[in-house]
Amino acid sequence: MSHRQPRITLITRPGCHLCDNARTAIARVAGQTGDEWVERDVTADIELERDYGERLPVVLLDGREHGYWRVEEQRLLDDLRRAAG
């Protein structure tokens, strides 16, 4: 088992329907690539709340912002595969 940080981070807030959609999309992409992902709740982290506020969900790839509000699944898939290749 890998001890690396997951490559994908999904930043969300409870009760966010776009976050629910993003969670499903991230799970679908990660299922294709085998990459692990983690979800972080802005209500539990004041810095995340300050950085992202209402601009949620946000997808980070390798710690960098990849997109927000919706997951561009094909682009994320391509970027994961490109970086791994």
PDB file of N, CA, C and O in Angstrom, chain B, residues numbered from 101:
ATOM      1  N   MET B 101       0.837  -1.189   0.000  1.00  0.00           N
ATOM      2  CA  MET B 101       0.000   0.000   0.000  1.00  0.00           C
ATOM      3  C   MET B 101       0.877   1.246   0.000  1.00  0.00           C
ATOM      4  O   MET B 101       1.908   1.297   0.671  1.00  0.00           O
ATOM      5  N   SER B 102       0.455   2.237  -0.754  1.00  0.00           N
ATOM      6  CA  SER B 102       1.229   3.466  -0.901  1.00  0.00           C
ATOM      7  C   SER B 102       1.074   4.369   0.312  1.00  0.00           C
ATOM      8  O   SER B 102       0.012   4.433   0.930  1.00  0.00           O
ATOM      9  N   HIS B 103       2.173   5.073   0.642  1.00  0.00           N
ATOM     10  CA  HIS B 103       2.127   6.027   1.741  1.00  0.00           C
ATOM     11  C   HIS B 103       2.141   7.451   1.218  1.00  0.00           C
ATOM     12  O   HIS B 103       2.270   8.402   1.988  1.00  0.00           O
ATOM     13  N   ARG B 104       2.009   7.595  -0.087  1.00  0.00           N
ATOM     14  CA  ARG B 104       1.958   8.926  -0.683  1.00  0.00           C
ATOM     15  C   ARG B 104       0.624   9.579  -0.384  1.00  0.00           C
ATOM     16  O   ARG B 104      -0.365   8.914  -0.073  1.00  0.00           O
ATOM     17  N   GLN B 105       0.623  10.905  -0.487  1.00  0.00           N
ATOM     18  CA  GLN B 105      -0.624  11.641  -0.379  1.00  0.00           C
ATOM     19  C   GLN B 105      -1.475  11.311  -1.594  1.00  0.00           C
ATOM     20  O   GLN B 105      -0.941  11.113  -2.686  1.00  0.00           O
ATOM     21  N   PRO B 106      -2.781  11.248  -1.423  1.00  0.00           N
ATOM     22  CA  PRO B 106      -3.638  11.059  -2.594  1.00  0.00           C
ATOM     23  C   PRO B 106      -3.424  12.198  -3.597  1.00  0.00           C
ATOM     24  O   PRO B 106      -3.227  13.345  -3.197  1.00  0.00           O
ATOM     25  N   ARG B 107      -3.460  11.892  -4.868  1.00  0.00           N
ATOM     26  CA  ARG B 107      -3.215  12.894  -5.913  1.00  0.00           C
ATOM     27  C   ARG B 107      -4.380  13.854  -6.067  1.00  0.00           C
ATOM     28  O   ARG B 107      -4.196  15.004  -6.465  1.00  0.00           O
ATOM     29  N   ILE B 108      -5.585  13.379  -5.750  1.00  0.00           N
ATOM     30  CA  ILE B 108      -6.784  14.189  -5.935  1.00  0.00           C
ATOM     31  C   ILE B 108      -7.344  14.579  -4.573  1.00  0.00           C
ATOM     32  O   ILE B 108      -7.510  13.738  -3.690  1.00  0.00           O
ATOM     33  N   THR B 109      -7.633  15.870  -4.419  1.00  0.00           N
ATOM     34  CA  THR B 109      -8.318  16.366  -3.232  1.00  0.00           C
ATOM     35  C   THR B 109      -9.588  17.064  -3.695  1.00  0.00           C
ATOM     36  O   THR B 109      -9.557  17.912  -4.587  1.00  0.00           O
ATOM     37  N   LEU B 110     -10.694  16.699  -3.081  1.00  0.00           N
ATOM     38  CA  LEU B 110     -11.968  17.335  -3.368  1.00  0.00           C
ATOM     39  C   LEU B 110     -12.347  18.170  -2.160  1.00  0.00           C
ATOM     40  O   LEU B 110     -12.500  17.644  -1.057  1.00  0.00           O
ATOM     41  N   ILE B 111     -12.497  19.467  -2.365  1.00  0.00           N
ATOM     42  CA  ILE B 111     -12.840  20.377  -1.277  1.00  0.00           C
ATOM     43  C   ILE B 111     -14.335  20.666  -1.365  1.00  0.00           C
ATOM     44  O   ILE B 111     -14.837  21.127  -2.391  1.00  0.00           O
ATOM     45  N   THR B 112     -15.041  20.381  -0.257  1.00  0.00           N
ATOM     46  CA  THR B 112     -16.502  20.425  -0.258  1.00  0.00           C
ATOM     47  C   THR B 112     -17.041  21.127   0.990  1.00  0.00           C
ATOM     48  O   THR B 112     -16.294  21.600   1.846  1.00  0.00           O
ATOM     49  N   ARG B 113     -18.367  21.171   1.048  1.00  0.00           N
ATOM     50  CA  ARG B 113     -19.088  21.658   2.221  1.00  0.00           C
ATOM     51  C   ARG B 113     -20.346  20.797   2.354  1.00  0.00           C
ATOM     52  O   ARG B 113     -20.926  20.405   1.341  1.00  0.00           O
ATOM     53  N   PRO B 114     -20.773  20.500   3.567  1.00  0.00           N
ATOM     54  CA  PRO B 114     -21.999  19.716   3.754  1.00  0.00           C
ATOM     55  C   PRO B 114     -23.209  20.411   3.122  1.00  0.00           C
ATOM     56  O   PRO B 114     -23.321  21.636   3.149  1.00  0.00           O
ATOM     57  N   GLY B 115     -24.101  19.613   2.559  1.00  0.00           N
ATOM     58  CA  GLY B 115     -25.326  20.140   1.980  1.00  0.00           C
ATOM     59  C   GLY B 115     -25.164  20.772   0.609  1.00  0.00           C
ATOM     60  O   GLY B 115     -26.077  21.441   0.125  1.00  0.00           O
ATOM     61  N   CYS B 116     -24.026  20.571  -0.017  1.00  0.00           N
ATOM     62  CA  CYS B 116     -23.724  21.167  -1.320  1.00  0.00           C
ATOM     63  C   CYS B 116     -24.032  20.146  -2.412  1.00  0.00           C
ATOM     64  O   CYS B 116     -23.332  19.140  -2.530  1.00  0.00           O
ATOM     65  N   HIS B 117     -25.078  20.393  -3.218  1.00  0.00           N
ATOM     66  CA  HIS B 117     -25.455  19.406  -4.236  1.00  0.00           C
ATOM     67  C   HIS B 117     -24.401  19.298  -5.337  1.00  0.00           C
ATOM     68  O   HIS B 117     -24.208  18.217  -5.893  1.00  0.00           O
ATOM     69  N   LEU B 118     -23.714  20.398  -5.662  1.00  0.00           N
ATOM     70  CA  LEU B 118     -22.627  20.309  -6.647  1.00  0.00           C
ATOM     71  C   LEU B 118     -21.491  19.442  -6.107  1.00  0.00           C
ATOM     72  O   LEU B 118     -20.819  18.742  -6.864  1.00  0.00           O
ATOM     73  N   CYS B 119     -21.285  19.496  -4.788  1.00  0.00           N
ATOM     74  CA  CYS B 119     -20.250  18.665  -4.158  1.00  0.00           C
ATOM     75  C   CYS B 119     -20.606  17.180  -4.272  1.00  0.00           C
ATOM     76  O   CYS B 119     -19.737  16.337  -4.494  1.00  0.00           O
ATOM     77  N   ASP B 120     -21.894  16.879  -4.117  1.00  0.00           N
ATOM     78  CA  ASP B 120     -22.343  15.489  -4.275  1.00  0.00           C
ATOM     79  C   ASP B 120     -22.060  14.999  -5.693  1.00  0.00           C
ATOM     80  O   ASP B 120     -21.581  13.881  -5.883  1.00  0.00           O
ATOM     81  N   ASN B 121     -22.354  15.831  -6.679  1.00  0.00           N
ATOM     82  CA  ASN B 121     -22.077  15.465  -8.079  1.00  0.00           C
ATOM     83  C   ASN B 121     -20.582  15.282  -8.306  1.00  0.00           C
ATOM     84  O   ASN B 121     -20.161  14.345  -8.983  1.00  0.00           O
ATOM     85  N   ALA B 122     -19.787  16.176  -7.738  1.00  0.00           N
ATOM     86  CA  ALA B 122     -18.328  16.108  -7.896  1.00  0.00           C
ATOM     87  C   ALA B 122     -17.773  14.842  -7.250  1.00  0.00           C
ATOM     88  O   ALA B 122     -16.879  14.203  -7.804  1.00  0.00           O
ATOM     89  N   ARG B 123     -18.292  14.483  -6.099  1.00  0.00           N
ATOM     90  CA  ARG B 123     -17.851  13.278  -5.389  1.00  0.00           C
ATOM     91  C   ARG B 123     -18.058  12.042  -6.272  1.00  0.00           C
ATOM     92  O   ARG B 123     -17.182  11.183  -6.370  1.00  0.00           O
ATOM     93  N   THR B 124     -19.217  11.967  -6.904  1.00  0.00           N
ATOM     94  CA  THR B 124     -19.524  10.847  -7.793  1.00  0.00           C
ATOM     95  C   THR B 124     -18.579  10.827  -8.989  1.00  0.00           C
ATOM     96  O   THR B 124     -18.086   9.769  -9.382  1.00  0.00           O
ATOM     97  N   ALA B 125     -18.329  12.005  -9.565  1.00  0.00           N
ATOM     98  CA  ALA B 125     -17.437  12.105 -10.725  1.00  0.00           C
ATOM     99  C   ALA B 125     -16.001  11.724 -10.358  1.00  0.00           C
ATOM    100  O   ALA B 125     -15.339  11.003 -11.105  1.00  0.00           O
ATOM    101  N   ILE B 126     -15.525  12.203  -9.217  1.00  0.00           N
ATOM    102  CA  ILE B 126     -14.163  11.882  -8.769  1.00  0.00           C
ATOM    103  C   ILE B 126     -14.032  10.378  -8.532  1.00  0.00           C
ATOM    104  O   ILE B 126     -13.032   9.772  -8.917  1.00  0.00           O
ATOM    105  N   ALA B 127     -15.025   9.784  -7.909  1.00  0.00           N
ATOM    106  CA  ALA B 127     -14.995   8.336  -7.668  1.00  0.00           C
ATOM    107  C   ALA B 127     -14.936   7.574  -8.989  1.00  0.00           C
ATOM    108  O   ALA B 127     -14.240   6.564  -9.096  1.00  0.00           O
ATOM    109  N   ARG B 128     -15.662   8.054  -9.988  1.00  0.00           N
ATOM    110  CA  ARG B 128     -15.665   7.412 -11.307  1.00  0.00           C
ATOM    111  C   ARG B 128     -14.275   7.500 -11.947  1.00  0.00           C
ATOM    112  O   ARG B 128     -13.762   6.505 -12.460  1.00  0.00           O
ATOM    113  N   VAL B 129     -13.670   8.691 -11.916  1.00  0.00           N
ATOM    114  CA  VAL B 129     -12.336   8.881 -12.502  1.00  0.00           C
ATOM    115  C   VAL B 129     -11.303   8.050 -11.750  1.00  0.00           C
ATOM    116  O   VAL B 129     -10.503   7.344 -12.366  1.00  0.00           O
ATOM    117  N   ALA B 130     -11.317   8.131 -10.436  1.00  0.00           N
ATOM    118  CA  ALA B 130     -10.344   7.386  -9.623  1.00  0.00           C
ATOM    119  C   ALA B 130     -10.497   5.880  -9.827  1.00  0.00           C
ATOM    120  O   ALA B 130      -9.516   5.138  -9.774  1.00  0.00           O
ATOM    121  N   GLY B 131     -11.725   5.436 -10.061  1.00  0.00           N
ATOM    122  CA  GLY B 131     -11.961   4.024 -10.337  1.00  0.00           C
ATOM    123  C   GLY B 131     -11.299   3.574 -11.631  1.00  0.00           C
ATOM    124  O   GLY B 131     -10.903   2.416 -11.765  1.00  0.00           O
ATOM    125  N   GLN B 132     -11.181   4.486 -12.574  1.00  0.00           N
ATOM    126  CA  GLN B 132     -10.542   4.154 -13.856  1.00  0.00           C
ATOM    127  C   GLN B 132      -9.021   4.179 -13.757  1.00  0.00           C
ATOM    128  O   GLN B 132      -8.344   3.404 -14.433  1.00  0.00           O
ATOM    129  N   THR B 133      -8.481   5.056 -12.928  1.00  0.00           N
ATOM    130  CA  THR B 133      -7.023   5.214 -12.869  1.00  0.00           C
ATOM    131  C   THR B 133      -6.384   4.473 -11.696  1.00  0.00           C
ATOM    132  O   THR B 133      -5.185   4.199 -11.710  1.00  0.00           O
ATOM    133  N   GLY B 134      -7.186   4.152 -10.685  1.00  0.00           N
ATOM    134  CA  GLY B 134      -6.640   3.519  -9.489  1.00  0.00           C
ATOM    135  C   GLY B 134      -6.032   4.523  -8.512  1.00  0.00           C
ATOM    136  O   GLY B 134      -5.446   4.134  -7.502  1.00  0.00           O
ATOM    137  N   ASP B 135      -6.172   5.812  -8.812  1.00  0.00           N
ATOM    138  CA  ASP B 135      -5.639   6.841  -7.917  1.00  0.00           C
ATOM    139  C   ASP B 135      -6.517   6.976  -6.676  1.00  0.00           C
ATOM    140  O   ASP B 135      -7.737   6.818  -6.732  1.00  0.00           O
ATOM    141  N   GLU B 136      -5.865   7.271  -5.560  1.00  0.00           N
ATOM    142  CA  GLU B 136      -6.603   7.534  -4.340  1.00  0.00           C
ATOM    143  C   GLU B 136      -6.987   9.000  -4.307  1.00  0.00           C
ATOM    144  O   GLU B 136      -6.345   9.836  -4.943  1.00  0.00           O
ATOM    145  N   TRP B 137      -8.045   9.309  -3.555  1.00  0.00           N
ATOM    146  CA  TRP B 137      -8.461  10.693  -3.408  1.00  0.00           C
ATOM    147  C   TRP B 137      -8.955  10.919  -1.994  1.00  0.00           C
ATOM    148  O   TRP B 137      -9.304   9.982  -1.276  1.00  0.00           O
ATOM    149  N   VAL B 138      -8.976  12.175  -1.616  1.00  0.00           N
ATOM    150  CA  VAL B 138      -9.401  12.549  -0.276  1.00  0.00           C
ATOM    151  C   VAL B 138     -10.358  13.732  -0.381  1.00  0.00           C
ATOM    152  O   VAL B 138     -10.250  14.557  -1.289  1.00  0.00           O
ATOM    153  N   GLU B 139     -11.277  13.798   0.543  1.00  0.00           N
ATOM    154  CA  GLU B 139     -12.224  14.908   0.582  1.00  0.00           C
ATOM    155  C   GLU B 139     -11.945  15.746   1.820  1.00  0.00           C
ATOM    156  O   GLU B 139     -11.717  15.211   2.905  1.00  0.00           O
ATOM    157  N   ARG B 140     -11.964  17.059   1.650  1.00  0.00           N
ATOM    158  CA  ARG B 140     -11.751  17.983   2.772  1.00  0.00           C
ATOM    159  C   ARG B 140     -12.928  18.937   2.853  1.00  0.00           C
ATOM    160  O   ARG B 140     -13.364  19.493   1.845  1.00  0.00           O
ATOM    161  N   ASP B 141     -13.431  19.118   4.046  1.00  0.00           N
ATOM    162  CA  ASP B 141     -14.604  19.952   4.316  1.00  0.00           C
ATOM    163  C   ASP B 141     -14.144  21.346   4.742  1.00  0.00           C
ATOM    164  O   ASP B 141     -13.403  21.484   5.715  1.00  0.00           O
ATOM    165  N   VAL B 142     -14.582  22.381   4.016  1.00  0.00           N
ATOM    166  CA  VAL B 142     -14.148  23.742   4.351  1.00  0.00           C
ATOM    167  C   VAL B 142     -14.624  24.187   5.725  1.00  0.00           C
ATOM    168  O   VAL B 142     -14.005  25.057   6.339  1.00  0.00           O
ATOM    169  N   THR B 143     -15.716  23.606   6.219  1.00  0.00           N
ATOM    170  CA  THR B 143     -16.217  24.030   7.529  1.00  0.00           C
ATOM    171  C   THR B 143     -15.320  23.553   8.664  1.00  0.00           C
ATOM    172  O   THR B 143     -15.453  24.019   9.795  1.00  0.00           O
ATOM    173  N   ALA B 144     -14.410  22.630   8.371  1.00  0.00           N
ATOM    174  CA  ALA B 144     -13.485  22.121   9.382  1.00  0.00           C
ATOM    175  C   ALA B 144     -12.104  22.759   9.286  1.00  0.00           C
ATOM    176  O   ALA B 144     -11.209  22.411  10.056  1.00  0.00           O
ATOM    177  N   ASP B 145     -11.919  23.689   8.349  1.00  0.00           N
ATOM    178  CA  ASP B 145     -10.594  24.264   8.122  1.00  0.00           C
ATOM    179  C   ASP B 145     -10.736  25.734   7.712  1.00  0.00           C
ATOM    180  O   ASP B 145     -11.148  26.026   6.590  1.00  0.00           O
ATOM    181  N   ILE B 146     -10.402  26.643   8.603  1.00  0.00           N
ATOM    182  CA  ILE B 146     -10.587  28.070   8.360  1.00  0.00           C
ATOM    183  C   ILE B 146      -9.797  28.557   7.145  1.00  0.00           C
ATOM    184  O   ILE B 146     -10.257  29.448   6.432  1.00  0.00           O
ATOM    185  N   GLU B 147      -8.620  27.988   6.902  1.00  0.00           N
ATOM    186  CA  GLU B 147      -7.836  28.397   5.731  1.00  0.00           C
ATOM    187  C   GLU B 147      -8.524  27.999   4.436  1.00  0.00           C
ATOM    188  O   GLU B 147      -8.569  28.784   3.489  1.00  0.00           O
ATOM    189  N   LEU B 148      -9.058  26.789   4.389  1.00  0.00           N
ATOM    190  CA  LEU B 148      -9.800  26.366   3.198  1.00  0.00           C
ATOM    191  C   LEU B 148     -11.031  27.241   3.003  1.00  0.00           C
ATOM    192  O   LEU B 148     -11.348  27.636   1.882  1.00  0.00           O
ATOM    193  N   GLU B 149     -11.716  27.540   4.093  1.00  0.00           N
ATOM    194  CA  GLU B 149     -12.899  28.401   4.021  1.00  0.00           C
ATOM    195  C   GLU B 149     -12.529  29.769   3.457  1.00  0.00           C
ATOM    196  O   GLU B 149     -13.240  30.315   2.613  1.00  0.00           O
ATOM    197  N   ARG B 150     -11.428  30.308   3.924  1.00  0.00           N
ATOM    198  CA  ARG B 150     -10.967  31.619   3.461  1.00  0.00           C
ATOM    199  C   ARG B 150     -10.561  31.554   1.983  1.00  0.00           C
ATOM    200  O   ARG B 150     -10.864  32.466   1.214  1.00  0.00           O
ATOM    201  N   ASP B 151      -9.881  30.483   1.593  1.00  0.00           N
ATOM    202  CA  ASP B 151      -9.391  30.360   0.212  1.00  0.00           C
ATOM    203  C   ASP B 151     -10.508  30.099  -0.796  1.00  0.00           C
ATOM    204  O   ASP B 151     -10.484  30.631  -1.906  1.00  0.00           O
ATOM    205  N   TYR B 152     -11.484  29.283  -0.410  1.00  0.00           N
ATOM    206  CA  TYR B 152     -12.461  28.827  -1.392  1.00  0.00           C
ATOM    207  C   TYR B 152     -13.888  29.318  -1.149  1.00  0.00           C
ATOM    208  O   TYR B 152     -14.674  29.398  -2.093  1.00  0.00           O
ATOM    209  N   GLY B 153     -14.237  29.648   0.090  1.00  0.00           N
ATOM    210  CA  GLY B 153     -15.550  30.212   0.409  1.00  0.00           C
ATOM    211  C   GLY B 153     -16.703  29.486  -0.243  1.00  0.00           C
ATOM    212  O   GLY B 153     -16.936  28.307   0.023  1.00  0.00           O
ATOM    213  N   GLU B 154     -17.429  30.193  -1.101  1.00  0.00           N
ATOM    214  CA  GLU B 154     -18.598  29.616  -1.779  1.00  0.00           C
ATOM    215  C   GLU B 154     -18.253  29.015  -3.142  1.00  0.00           C
ATOM    216  O   GLU B 154     -19.136  28.502  -3.830  1.00  0.00           O
ATOM    217  N   ARG B 155     -16.995  29.072  -3.535  1.00  0.00           N
ATOM    218  CA  ARG B 155     -16.580  28.577  -4.858  1.00  0.00           C
ATOM    219  C   ARG B 155     -16.291  27.077  -4.758  1.00  0.00           C
ATOM    220  O   ARG B 155     -15.161  26.634  -4.965  1.00  0.00           O
ATOM    221  N   LEU B 156     -17.319  26.315  -4.441  1.00  0.00           N
ATOM    222  CA  LEU B 156     -17.168  24.890  -4.195  1.00  0.00           C
ATOM    223  C   LEU B 156     -18.093  24.101  -5.114  1.00  0.00           C
ATOM    224  O   LEU B 156     -19.113  24.618  -5.570  1.00  0.00           O
ATOM    225  N   PRO B 157     -17.742  22.874  -5.378  1.00  0.00           N
ATOM    226  CA  PRO B 157     -16.545  22.150  -4.964  1.00  0.00           C
ATOM    227  C   PRO B 157     -15.316  22.593  -5.761  1.00  0.00           C
ATOM    228  O   PRO B 157     -15.421  23.170  -6.843  1.00  0.00           O
ATOM    229  N   VAL B 158     -14.161  22.301  -5.189  1.00  0.00           N
ATOM    230  CA  VAL B 158     -12.889  22.566  -5.858  1.00  0.00           C
ATOM    231  C   VAL B 158     -12.122  21.255  -5.935  1.00  0.00           C
ATOM    232  O   VAL B 158     -12.062  20.503  -4.963  1.00  0.00           O
ATOM    233  N   VAL B 159     -11.537  20.987  -7.096  1.00  0.00           N
ATOM    234  CA  VAL B 159     -10.718  19.794  -7.295  1.00  0.00           C
ATOM    235  C   VAL B 159      -9.259  20.232  -7.354  1.00  0.00           C
ATOM    236  O   VAL B 159      -8.889  21.105  -8.139  1.00  0.00           O
ATOM    237  N   LEU B 160      -8.443  19.615  -6.516  1.00  0.00           N
ATOM    238  CA  LEU B 160      -6.995  19.827  -6.561  1.00  0.00           C
ATOM    239  C   LEU B 160      -6.352  18.567  -7.109  1.00  0.00           C
ATOM    240  O   LEU B 160      -6.716  17.455  -6.726  1.00  0.00           O
ATOM    241  N   LEU B 161      -5.410  18.743  -7.994  1.00  0.00           N
ATOM    242  CA  LEU B 161      -4.626  17.630  -8.516  1.00  0.00           C
ATOM    243  C   LEU B 161      -3.187  17.892  -8.138  1.00  0.00           C
ATOM    244  O   LEU B 161      -2.611  18.908  -8.526  1.00  0.00           O
ATOM    245  N   ASP B 162      -2.599  16.974  -7.379  1.00  0.00           N
ATOM    246  CA  ASP B 162      -1.224  17.128  -6.891  1.00  0.00           C
ATOM    247  C   ASP B 162      -1.035  18.484  -6.206  1.00  0.00           C
ATOM    248  O   ASP B 162      -0.001  19.132  -6.362  1.00  0.00           O
ATOM    249  N   GLY B 163      -2.065  18.904  -5.434  1.00  0.00           N
ATOM    250  CA  GLY B 163      -1.976  20.123  -4.645  1.00  0.00           C
ATOM    251  C   GLY B 163      -2.278  21.414  -5.387  1.00  0.00           C
ATOM    252  O   GLY B 163      -2.266  22.489  -4.788  1.00  0.00           O
ATOM    253  N   ARG B 164      -2.547  21.322  -6.681  1.00  0.00           N
ATOM    254  CA  ARG B 164      -2.849  22.518  -7.481  1.00  0.00           C
ATOM    255  C   ARG B 164      -4.295  22.493  -7.928  1.00  0.00           C
ATOM    256  O   ARG B 164      -4.860  21.433  -8.201  1.00  0.00           O
ATOM    257  N   GLU B 165      -4.886  23.674  -7.999  1.00  0.00           N
ATOM    258  CA  GLU B 165      -6.282  23.752  -8.402  1.00  0.00           C
ATOM    259  C   GLU B 165      -6.448  23.264  -9.842  1.00  0.00           C
ATOM    260  O   GLU B 165      -5.770  23.731 -10.757  1.00  0.00           O
ATOM    261  N   HIS B 166      -7.359  22.320 -10.015  1.00  0.00           N
ATOM    262  CA  HIS B 166      -7.634  21.747 -11.336  1.00  0.00           C
ATOM    263  C   HIS B 166      -8.951  22.280 -11.884  1.00  0.00           C
ATOM    264  O   HIS B 166      -9.122  22.391 -13.098  1.00  0.00           O
ATOM    265  N   GLY B 167      -9.872  22.606 -11.002  1.00  0.00           N
ATOM    266  CA  GLY B 167     -11.154  23.126 -11.437  1.00  0.00           C
ATOM    267  C   GLY B 167     -12.090  23.328 -10.265  1.00  0.00           C
ATOM    268  O   GLY B 167     -11.803  22.915  -9.142  1.00  0.00           O
ATOM    269  N   TYR B 168     -13.220  23.973 -10.542  1.00  0.00           N
ATOM    270  CA  TYR B 168     -14.215  24.178  -9.499  1.00  0.00           C
ATOM    271  C   TYR B 168     -15.614  24.180 -10.086  1.00  0.00           C
ATOM    272  O   TYR B 168     -15.796  24.325 -11.294  1.00  0.00           O
ATOM    273  N   TRP B 169     -16.595  24.018  -9.220  1.00  0.00           N
ATOM    274  CA  TRP B 169     -18.029  23.941  -9.509  1.00  0.00           C
ATOM    275  C   TRP B 169     -18.427  22.651 -10.198  1.00  0.00           C
ATOM    276  O   TRP B 169     -19.453  22.068  -9.848  1.00  0.00           O
ATOM    277  N   ARG B 170     -17.651  22.186 -11.166  1.00  0.00           N
ATOM    278  CA  ARG B 170     -17.958  20.886 -11.768  1.00  0.00           C
ATOM    279  C   ARG B 170     -16.648  20.191 -12.139  1.00  0.00           C
ATOM    280  O   ARG B 170     -15.634  20.837 -12.403  1.00  0.00           O
ATOM    281  N   VAL B 171     -16.698  18.874 -12.150  1.00  0.00           N
ATOM    282  CA  VAL B 171     -15.517  18.092 -12.486  1.00  0.00           C
ATOM    283  C   VAL B 171     -15.504  17.850 -13.989  1.00  0.00           C
ATOM    284  O   VAL B 171     -16.454  17.301 -14.547  1.00  0.00           O
ATOM    285  N   GLU B 172     -14.434  18.260 -14.630  1.00  0.00           N
ATOM    286  CA  GLU B 172     -14.251  17.951 -16.048  1.00  0.00           C
ATOM    287  C   GLU B 172     -13.574  16.575 -16.086  1.00  0.00           C
ATOM    288  O   GLU B 172     -12.348  16.465 -16.074  1.00  0.00           O
ATOM    289  N   GLU B 173     -14.402  15.542 -16.132  1.00  0.00           N
ATOM    290  CA  GLU B 173     -13.903  14.176 -15.958  1.00  0.00           C
ATOM    291  C   GLU B 173     -12.831  13.791 -16.972  1.00  0.00           C
ATOM    292  O   GLU B 173     -11.783  13.269 -16.592  1.00  0.00           O
ATOM    293  N   GLN B 174     -13.078  14.041 -18.250  1.00  0.00           N
ATOM    294  CA  GLN B 174     -12.105  13.618 -19.264  1.00  0.00           C
ATOM    295  C   GLN B 174     -10.781  14.357 -19.091  1.00  0.00           C
ATOM    296  O   GLN B 174      -9.716  13.753 -19.217  1.00  0.00           O
ATOM    297  N   ARG B 175     -10.838  15.655 -18.805  1.00  0.00           N
ATOM    298  CA  ARG B 175      -9.620  16.440 -18.605  1.00  0.00           C
ATOM    299  C   ARG B 175      -8.844  15.927 -17.387  1.00  0.00           C
ATOM    300  O   ARG B 175      -7.621  15.802 -17.437  1.00  0.00           O
ATOM    301  N   LEU B 176      -9.556  15.632 -16.294  1.00  0.00           N
ATOM    302  CA  LEU B 176      -8.912  15.102 -15.092  1.00  0.00           C
ATOM    303  C   LEU B 176      -8.283  13.751 -15.388  1.00  0.00           C
ATOM    304  O   LEU B 176      -7.148  13.492 -14.988  1.00  0.00           O
ATOM    305  N   LEU B 177      -9.009  12.896 -16.082  1.00  0.00           N
ATOM    306  CA  LEU B 177      -8.492  11.587 -16.462  1.00  0.00           C
ATOM    307  C   LEU B 177      -7.236  11.713 -17.300  1.00  0.00           C
ATOM    308  O   LEU B 177      -6.239  11.037 -17.048  1.00  0.00           O
ATOM    309  N   ASP B 178      -7.289  12.587 -18.303  1.00  0.00           N
ATOM    310  CA  ASP B 178      -6.111  12.805 -19.160  1.00  0.00           C
ATOM    311  C   ASP B 178      -4.928  13.327 -18.355  1.00  0.00           C
ATOM    312  O   ASP B 178      -3.803  12.865 -18.547  1.00  0.00           O
ATOM    313  N   ASP B 179      -5.163  14.285 -17.455  1.00  0.00           N
ATOM    314  CA  ASP B 179      -4.079  14.864 -16.659  1.00  0.00           C
ATOM    315  C   ASP B 179      -3.491  13.849 -15.685  1.00  0.00           C
ATOM    316  O   ASP B 179      -2.280  13.840 -15.464  1.00  0.00           O
ATOM    317  N   LEU B 180      -4.311  13.010 -15.110  1.00  0.00           N
ATOM    318  CA  LEU B 180      -3.810  11.947 -14.211  1.00  0.00           C
ATOM    319  C   LEU B 180      -2.942  10.971 -14.997  1.00  0.00           C
ATOM    320  O   LEU B 180      -1.864  10.591 -14.538  1.00  0.00           O
ATOM    321  N   ARG B 181      -3.394  10.573 -16.149  1.00  0.00           N
ATOM    322  CA  ARG B 181      -2.643   9.605 -16.952  1.00  0.00           C
ATOM    323  C   ARG B 181      -1.354  10.224 -17.495  1.00  0.00           C
ATOM    324  O   ARG B 181      -0.318   9.560 -17.539  1.00  0.00           O
ATOM    325  N   ARG B 182      -1.413  11.483 -17.905  1.00  0.00           N
ATOM    326  CA  ARG B 182      -0.227  12.170 -18.443  1.00  0.00           C
ATOM    327  C   ARG B 182       0.848  12.271 -17.370  1.00  0.00           C
ATOM    328  O   ARG B 182       2.018  11.991 -17.632  1.00  0.00           O
ATOM    329  N   ALA B 183       0.465  12.663 -16.186  1.00  0.00           N
ATOM    330  CA  ALA B 183       1.420  12.832 -15.087  1.00  0.00           C
ATOM    331  C   ALA B 183       2.002  11.497 -14.622  1.00  0.00           C
ATOM    332  O   ALA B 183       3.145  11.430 -14.170  1.00  0.00           O
ATOM    333  N   ALA B 184       1.197  10.433 -14.741  1.00  0.00           N
ATOM    334  CA  ALA B 184       1.652   9.112 -14.291  1.00  0.00           C
ATOM    335  C   ALA B 184       2.544   8.446 -15.338  1.00  0.00           C
ATOM    336  O   ALA B 184       3.387   7.611 -15.012  1.00  0.00           O
ATOM    337  N   GLY B 185       2.344   8.830 -16.601  1.00  0.00           N
ATOM    338  CA  GLY B 185       3.036   8.175 -17.708  1.00  0.00           C
ATOM    339  C   GLY B 185       4.432   8.628 -17.799  1.00  0.00           C
ATOM    340  O   GLY B 185       5.170   8.180 -18.676  1.00  0.00           O
TER     341      GLY B 185
END
